[in-house]
């Protein structure tokens, strides 16, 4: 496992997000097979989140050469702890960054397209 991902926060982010995987755009034929932290071989962008404020965001490449954008967050507001997350898959970096991240998420990572 890559050192940057070997934390309890990233473990939670992967657990929440990898159950909600989608393709970058509807006509994409990329596999939506689930994956885990150990499958990540390359990190291109990473933003450590802040509970109730900023999401955890990761753009990277897997062992099978699929690219992904993972976005996860958590909220302690009120009496309930809530988590949310999703993964967008693509066959290349440009597609996953353009269609897998919102403008706000790209801004948090310092990506300009």
C-alpha positions as a Markdown table, in Angstrom:
| # | Residue | x | y | z |
|---|---|---|---|---|
| 1 | Unk | 0.0 | 0.0 | 0.0 |
| 2 | Unk | 1.2 | 3.5 | -0.8 |
| 3 | Unk | 2.3 | 5.3 | 2.4 |
| 4 | Unk | 0.0 | 8.3 | 1.8 |
| 5 | Unk | -3.0 | 6.0 | 1.9 |
| 6 | Unk | -2.1 | 4.0 | 5.0 |
| 7 | Unk | -4.2 | 6.0 | 7.5 |
| 8 | Unk | -7.6 | 5.4 | 9.1 |
| 9 | Unk | -9.1 | 8.4 | 7.3 |
| 10 | Unk | -8.2 | 7.0 | 3.9 |
| 11 | Unk | -9.4 | 3.6 | 5.0 |
| 12 | Unk | -12.8 | 5.1 | 5.8 |
| 13 | Unk | -12.8 | 7.1 | 2.6 |
| 14 | Unk | -12.2 | 3.9 | 0.5 |
| 15 | Unk | -14.8 | 1.9 | 2.5 |
| 16 | Unk | -17.5 | 4.5 | 1.9 |
| 17 | Unk | -16.6 | 5.4 | -1.7 |
| 18 | Unk | -15.8 | 2.1 | -3.4 |
| 19 | Unk | -19.4 | 0.9 | -2.9 |
| 20 | Unk | -20.6 | 3.7 | -5.2 |
| 21 | Unk | -18.6 | 3.5 | -8.4 |
| 22 | Unk | -19.6 | 5.1 | -11.7 |
| 23 | Unk | -18.1 | 5.6 | -15.1 |
| 24 | Unk | -16.9 | 9.1 | -16.0 |
| 25 | Unk | -19.5 | 9.3 | -18.8 |
| 26 | Unk | -22.4 | 7.0 | -19.8 |
| 27 | Unk | -20.8 | 5.6 | -23.0 |
| 28 | Unk | -17.6 | 4.6 | -21.2 |
| 29 | Unk | -16.8 | 0.9 | -21.2 |
| 30 | Unk | -14.4 | 1.1 | -18.3 |
| 31 | Unk | -14.8 | -1.7 | -15.7 |
| 32 | Unk | -16.6 | -0.6 | -12.5 |
| 33 | Unk | -15.1 | -3.5 | -10.5 |
| 34 | Unk | -14.5 | -2.5 | -6.9 |
| 35 | Unk | -10.9 | -2.0 | -5.7 |
| 36 | Unk | -9.1 | -1.3 | -2.5 |
| 37 | Unk | -6.2 | 0.9 | -1.2 |
| 38 | Unk | -3.7 | -1.8 | -2.1 |
| 39 | Unk | -4.7 | -1.6 | -5.8 |
| 40 | Unk | -3.5 | 2.0 | -6.1 |
| 41 | Unk | -0.1 | 2.3 | -7.8 |
| 42 | Unk | 0.0 | 6.0 | -8.6 |
| 43 | Unk | -1.3 | 9.1 | -6.9 |
| 44 | Unk | -1.6 | 12.2 | -9.1 |
| 45 | Unk | -3.6 | 14.5 | -6.7 |
| 46 | Unk | -4.5 | 14.1 | -3.1 |
| 47 | Unk | -6.3 | 16.4 | -0.7 |
| 48 | Unk | -6.7 | 15.4 | 3.0 |
| 49 | Unk | -10.2 | 16.3 | 4.1 |
| 50 | Unk | -11.4 | 18.0 | 7.2 |
| 51 | Unk | -14.4 | 16.6 | 9.0 |
| 52 | Unk | -17.5 | 18.7 | 8.3 |
| 53 | Unk | -15.6 | 21.0 | 6.0 |
| 54 | Unk | -13.5 | 19.7 | 3.1 |
| 55 | Unk | -13.8 | 16.3 | 1.4 |
| 56 | Unk | -11.0 | 13.7 | 1.0 |
| 57 | Unk | -10.2 | 13.7 | -2.7 |
| 58 | Unk | -7.8 | 11.4 | -4.6 |
| 59 | Unk | -7.0 | 11.1 | -8.2 |
| 60 | Unk | -4.9 | 8.1 | -9.2 |
| 61 | Unk | -4.2 | 5.0 | -11.3 |
| 62 | Unk | -4.8 | 1.4 | -10.3 |
| 63 | Unk | -2.8 | -1.8 | -11.0 |
| 64 | Unk | -5.1 | -2.6 | -14.0 |
| 65 | Unk | -4.4 | 0.9 | -15.5 |
| 66 | Unk | -7.9 | 2.3 | -14.7 |
| 67 | Unk | -7.9 | 5.9 | -13.5 |
| 68 | Unk | -10.1 | 7.0 | -10.7 |
| 69 | Unk | -11.3 | 10.0 | -8.8 |
| 70 | Unk | -12.4 | 9.3 | -5.2 |
| 71 | Unk | -14.3 | 11.8 | -3.2 |
| 72 | Unk | -15.4 | 11.1 | 0.4 |
| 73 | Unk | -16.7 | 13.2 | 3.3 |
| 74 | Unk | -18.2 | 12.9 | 6.8 |
| 75 | Unk | -20.5 | 15.0 | 8.9 |
| 76 | Unk | -20.7 | 15.0 | 12.7 |
| 77 | Unk | -23.5 | 17.6 | 12.7 |
| 78 | Unk | -26.3 | 16.9 | 15.1 |
| 79 | Unk | -26.8 | 13.5 | 16.7 |
| 80 | Unk | -25.8 | 11.3 | 13.8 |
| 81 | Unk | -22.5 | 10.6 | 12.1 |
| 82 | Unk | -23.0 | 10.5 | 8.3 |
| 83 | Unk | -20.5 | 9.6 | 5.6 |
| 84 | Unk | -20.7 | 9.9 | 1.8 |
| 85 | Unk | -18.5 | 9.1 | -1.1 |
| 86 | Unk | -18.2 | 8.0 | -4.6 |
| 87 | Unk | -15.6 | 6.9 | -7.2 |
| 88 | Unk | -15.6 | 7.9 | -10.9 |
| 89 | Unk | -13.6 | 5.6 | -13.2 |
| 90 | Unk | -12.1 | 6.2 | -16.6 |
| 91 | Unk | -9.3 | 4.9 | -18.9 |
| 92 | Unk | -7.3 | 8.1 | -18.8 |
| 93 | Unk | -6.3 | 10.9 | -16.5 |
| 94 | Unk | -7.9 | 13.7 | -18.6 |
| 95 | Unk | -11.3 | 12.1 | -18.7 |
| 96 | Unk | -11.4 | 11.3 | -15.0 |
| 97 | Unk | -10.3 | 14.8 | -14.0 |
| 98 | Unk | -12.7 | 16.6 | -16.4 |
| 99 | Unk | -15.8 | 14.4 | -15.7 |
| 100 | Unk | -15.1 | 12.8 | -12.4 |
| 101 | Unk | -14.5 | 16.0 | -10.3 |
| 102 | Unk | -16.6 | 19.1 | -9.7 |
| 103 | Unk | -15.2 | 22.6 | -10.2 |
| 104 | Unk | -14.9 | 22.9 | -6.4 |
| 105 | Unk | -13.1 | 19.6 | -6.1 |
| 106 | Unk | -10.6 | 20.5 | -8.9 |
| 107 | Unk | -10.0 | 23.8 | -7.2 |
| 108 | Unk | -9.3 | 22.0 | -3.9 |
| 109 | Unk | -6.7 | 20.0 | -5.7 |
| 110 | Unk | -5.2 | 23.0 | -7.6 |
| 111 | Unk | -6.3 | 21.6 | -11.0 |
| 112 | Unk | -7.1 | 24.0 | -13.8 |
| 113 | Unk | -8.5 | 22.7 | -17.0 |
